[in-house]
């Protein structure tokens, strides 16, 4: 299994090359300039591994949710690379990648509420559980909305289901009111974590192994928000 993964949905611009169980990565935190960095990162990884693009099994990418420009960039680049090399693609949720980062970092974690900054005083959020394979599995649809509307699922409440829930993501750092909304249900919060290509590659591997891949032209972004090109009067930028 050879997977090139890229992600530009957040401030963390990253690429990863997974070859069987070995992985090499590149990443850099920056506000802008992802378009100038991500392709050189991917080229460096392939050169370091000594393999051509066409020798890959699949190209994985962070399909969002995240910044409009960044999510579109990753999807477009994945589509172009895959089409040129005759490869399929695997889109991976950036919220799932964030949750997977927590699961990999903390072996005792079973449940994660992933929240990233959606700007416009909103957050992208989703709830994930550790699967039998140790991977982040979504238990409901992902959402975008005001921090006060974030809530833990009913399935996670009650004494019989009281497993610790961890919060993760820049949404917690950007909006203190998020702590007020769900803080009582969390055992810990990791505010400084961002999605990255490493976890995208890890999550893409079983999809590729099972044949759940898409043709290059179906490398499409997921925004969650419909009004990505304009700001309604009821909203304002941070």
C-alpha positions as CSV (number, residue, x, y, z in Angstrom):
1,X,0.0,0.0,0.0
2,X,1.4,3.3,-1.1
3,X,-0.6,6.4,-0.2
4,X,0.2,10.1,-0.8
5,X,-2.0,12.3,1.4
6,X,-2.3,16.1,1.3
7,X,-4.2,18.5,3.5
8,X,-4.6,22.3,3.2
9,X,-8.0,22.8,5.0
10,X,-6.6,24.6,8.0
11,X,-3.5,26.6,9.0
12,X,-1.6,23.3,9.0
13,X,-0.4,22.7,5.5
14,X,0.8,19.0,5.4
15,X,1.7,16.1,3.2
16,X,2.4,12.5,4.1
17,X,3.6,9.4,2.2
18,X,2.5,6.1,3.7
19,X,4.3,3.0,2.4
20,X,3.0,-0.1,4.1
21,X,3.5,0.7,7.8
22,X,6.1,3.4,7.3
23,X,5.3,7.0,6.9
24,X,7.2,10.2,6.1
25,X,5.7,13.7,6.5
26,X,6.1,17.4,5.8
27,X,4.0,20.0,7.5
28,X,4.1,23.7,8.3
29,X,1.7,26.1,10.1
30,X,0.9,29.2,8.2
31,X,-2.0,31.6,7.6
32,X,-1.6,31.6,3.8
33,X,0.6,30.4,1.0
34,X,-0.5,26.8,1.0
35,X,-0.6,26.7,-2.8
36,X,3.1,27.5,-3.0
37,X,4.1,24.8,-0.5
38,X,1.9,21.7,-0.8
39,X,3.1,20.4,-4.2
40,X,6.8,20.9,-3.3
41,X,6.1,19.0,-0.1
42,X,4.6,16.1,-2.0
43,X,7.5,16.1,-4.5
44,X,10.0,16.0,-1.6
45,X,8.3,13.0,-0.1
46,X,8.3,11.0,-3.4
47,X,11.9,11.9,-4.0
48,X,12.9,10.9,-0.5
49,X,11.1,7.5,-0.9
50,X,12.5,7.1,-4.4
51,X,9.2,6.3,-6.1
52,X,7.4,7.9,-9.0
53,X,3.8,9.3,-8.6
54,X,2.5,6.5,-10.8
55,X,3.8,3.8,-8.4
56,X,1.3,4.9,-5.7
57,X,-1.8,3.0,-4.9
58,X,-4.0,6.0,-4.2
59,X,-4.0,9.7,-3.5
60,X,-5.8,10.8,-0.3
61,X,-6.8,14.3,0.6
62,X,-8.5,16.3,3.3
63,X,-11.9,16.9,1.8
64,X,-13.0,19.4,4.5
65,X,-14.7,20.9,6.3
66,X,-12.3,23.8,6.5
67,X,-11.4,27.1,4.8
68,X,-13.0,27.4,1.4
69,X,-9.8,28.1,-0.5
70,X,-7.8,25.5,1.3
71,X,-10.4,22.7,0.9
72,X,-10.8,23.5,-2.8
73,X,-7.0,23.5,-3.2
74,X,-6.5,20.0,-1.8
75,X,-9.3,18.6,-3.8
76,X,-8.1,20.2,-7.0
77,X,-4.5,19.1,-6.5
78,X,-5.6,15.5,-5.6
79,X,-7.7,15.5,-8.7
80,X,-4.9,16.7,-11.0
81,X,-2.3,14.4,-9.6
82,X,-4.5,11.4,-9.7
83,X,-5.8,12.1,-13.2
84,X,-2.3,12.6,-14.6
85,X,-1.0,9.4,-13.0
86,X,-4.1,7.2,-13.6
87,X,-4.7,6.8,-9.8
88,X,-7.9,6.7,-7.7
89,X,-8.5,9.0,-4.8
90,X,-9.8,8.7,-1.3
91,X,-11.4,11.8,0.3
92,X,-11.1,11.9,4.1
93,X,-12.9,14.2,6.6
94,X,-10.7,16.7,8.2
95,X,-12.7,16.4,11.4
96,X,-12.1,12.6,11.4
97,X,-8.4,13.2,10.9
98,X,-8.4,15.5,13.9
99,X,-10.2,12.9,16.0
100,X,-7.8,10.2,14.8
101,X,-4.8,12.4,15.9
102,X,-6.3,12.3,19.4
103,X,-6.9,8.6,19.3
104,X,-3.3,8.0,18.2
105,X,-1.9,10.3,20.8
106,X,-3.9,9.1,23.8
107,X,-4.4,5.3,23.9
108,X,-7.1,5.5,26.5
109,X,-9.4,7.8,24.5
110,X,-12.5,6.2,23.1
111,X,-14.6,9.3,22.2
112,X,-13.7,12.6,20.6
113,X,-15.6,15.8,19.9
114,X,-13.6,17.5,17.1
115,X,-14.2,21.2,16.6
116,X,-12.3,23.5,14.2
117,X,-12.7,27.2,13.6
118,X,-15.2,27.9,10.7
119,X,-14.8,31.7,11.1
120,X,-17.9,33.9,11.0
121,X,-18.2,33.0,14.7
122,X,-19.0,29.4,13.9
123,X,-17.3,26.0,14.3
124,X,-17.2,22.9,12.3
125,X,-17.8,19.9,14.6
126,X,-18.3,16.2,14.7
127,X,-18.4,13.3,17.1
128,X,-16.2,10.2,16.7
129,X,-15.6,6.9,18.5
130,X,-12.7,4.5,18.3
131,X,-13.5,1.6,16.1
132,X,-12.4,-2.0,16.7
133,X,-9.5,-1.2,14.4
134,X,-8.5,1.8,16.4
135,X,-9.7,4.3,13.8
136,X,-12.0,7.4,14.2
137,X,-15.5,6.5,13.2
138,X,-18.2,9.2,12.9
139,X,-21.4,8.5,14.9
140,X,-23.4,11.2,13.3
141,X,-23.3,13.8,10.5
142,X,-20.8,16.7,10.7
143,X,-22.1,20.2,11.4
144,X,-21.3,23.8,11.2
145,X,-22.9,26.3,13.6
146,X,-22.6,28.7,16.5
147,X,-20.5,27.3,19.4
148,X,-23.5,27.4,21.6
149,X,-25.3,24.9,19.4
150,X,-22.6,22.2,19.8
151,X,-23.8,19.2,21.8
152,X,-22.7,15.8,22.7
153,X,-24.9,12.9,21.4
154,X,-27.6,11.3,23.6
155,X,-25.8,8.0,23.1
156,X,-22.9,9.3,25.1
157,X,-25.0,10.3,28.1
158,X,-26.2,8.3,31.0
159,X,-24.3,6.2,33.5
160,X,-24.3,3.1,31.3
161,X,-22.5,4.9,28.6
162,X,-20.3,7.2,30.6
163,X,-17.0,6.8,28.8
164,X,-14.7,9.8,28.9
165,X,-15.0,12.3,26.0
166,X,-12.1,14.4,24.8
167,X,-12.5,17.7,23.0
168,X,-9.9,18.7,20.3
169,X,-9.3,21.4,17.8
170,X,-8.8,25.1,17.3
171,X,-12.5,25.8,17.7
172,X,-12.1,25.5,21.5
173,X,-9.2,28.1,21.4
174,X,-11.2,30.5,19.2
175,X,-14.5,30.4,21.1
176,X,-14.5,30.2,24.9
177,X,-18.3,29.8,24.8
178,X,-17.7,26.3,23.4
179,X,-16.4,25.3,26.8
180,X,-19.6,26.6,28.3
181,X,-21.7,24.6,25.9
182,X,-20.0,21.2,26.3
183,X,-17.2,21.6,28.8
184,X,-19.0,19.8,31.5
185,X,-19.2,16.6,29.4
186,X,-15.5,16.6,28.5
187,X,-12.7,15.1,30.5
188,X,-10.0,17.1,28.6
189,X,-9.6,19.5,25.7
190,X,-6.6,19.6,23.3
191,X,-7.0,23.1,21.8
192,X,-3.8,23.2,19.8
193,X,-4.4,20.2,17.5
194,X,-5.1,20.6,13.8
195,X,-5.9,18.0,11.2
196,X,-2.9,16.7,9.2
197,X,-2.0,14.5,6.3
198,X,-0.5,11.8,8.5
199,X,-3.9,10.8,9.9
200,X,-5.6,11.3,6.5
201,X,-3.2,8.7,5.1
202,X,-3.9,6.3,8.1
203,X,-7.7,6.7,7.6
204,X,-7.4,6.2,3.8
205,X,-5.5,3.0,4.0
206,X,-8.4,0.7,5.0
207,X,-10.6,2.4,2.5
208,X,-8.1,1.7,-0.3
209,X,-7.6,-1.8,0.9
210,X,-11.3,-2.5,0.7
211,X,-11.6,-0.9,-2.8
212,X,-13.6,2.0,-1.5
213,X,-11.9,4.5,-3.8
214,X,-13.1,7.1,-6.3
215,X,-12.0,8.1,-9.8
216,X,-10.0,11.3,-10.0
217,X,-12.8,13.4,-11.3
218,X,-14.8,12.7,-8.1
219,X,-12.2,14.3,-5.8
220,X,-14.6,16.9,-4.5
221,X,-14.5,19.2,-1.5
222,X,-17.0,19.2,1.4
223,X,-17.7,22.7,2.8
224,X,-20.8,22.0,5.0
225,X,-21.6,25.7,4.7
226,X,-23.7,26.8,1.7
227,X,-22.8,30.5,1.9
228,X,-19.1,30.1,1.4
229,X,-18.8,33.0,-1.1
230,X,-20.6,35.7,0.9
231,X,-21.3,36.7,4.4
232,X,-24.9,37.2,5.4
233,X,-25.9,40.3,7.2
234,X,-26.5,38.4,10.4
235,X,-22.9,37.3,10.5
236,X,-19.6,39.1,10.8
237,X,-16.0,38.0,10.4
238,X,-13.8,37.4,13.5
